[in-house]
Amino acid sequence: MSDGSSESRPLRVIVTRAAERAAGLSQLLRDAGHEVVEVPVTTTTEPSDSGVAFDRAMSRLHEYDWLVVTSPEGARRVVERAERIGVDPRRVKRAAVGTSTAATLGGADLVPEVQTGSSLGSEFPVGDGRVLLAVAESASTSFEESARVKGWTVDRVHSYRTVPVVPHDVDARLVSECDAITFTAASSVEAWVAAFGTATPRRVVAMGPQTADALRRAGIDSFVVAAEQSLAGIVRALA
């Protein structure tokens, strides 16, 4: 995806993360010497029920054997709710779909080798207890299906929802003016394609397998997947 002459020069990189979550990735890219163009194509907000079910479940966290989160945003909201309600997530076992999610959660007892919900389900132990699964409204059902087959009772609650944003004052010329684009979630891929079609800069970096699958579904076949599903992994993948 790149030639030897371009490896040493700074890149102009599009960051598609939601504006409220873009700062961390943007700063890492700048620290690596790259120029950042933030084009947020999604934003996160409270779930459709305003978080009522999420709050109720978090207040009863002591009744669960496992707490499972599948995204850094979901982990962040779990930590915030726990602090607000006054519960300690460390009192139950915790599983996270990836290293970045685990770090945001403050640690996890289980992180799958392949950082996807289906892999987490495959590696999840057999049991007959209760699992609290806190996810986005649009999250897949792959983990809970696997966990239920293994005997667990899974309570799925929505901690947030992702909605597309139409970028203002941005047009397709931006694609030709930039060297790379980063996607950290499938929802960002879908929102980008809705706004700009399949046109992308030459280098495309996906944060993980689920994001890569979204790129393939959209018809974008030339990309690299970060070896580590984290913001630092994305920066390394640009090289």
Buried (B, 14 or more C-beta within 10 A) or exposed (E): EBEEEEEEEEBBBBBBBBBEBBEBBBEBBEEBEBEBBBBBBBBBEBBEEEBEBBBEBBBEBEEBBBBBBBBBBBBBBBBEBBEEEEBEBEEBBBBBBBBBBBBBBBEBEBBBEBBBBBBBBBBBEEBEBBBBBBBBEBBBBBBBEBBBEBEBEBBBBBBBBBBBBEBEEBEEEBBEEBBBBBBBBBBBBBBBBEBBEEEBBBBBBBBBBBBBBBBEEBEBEEBBBBEBBBBBBBBBBBE
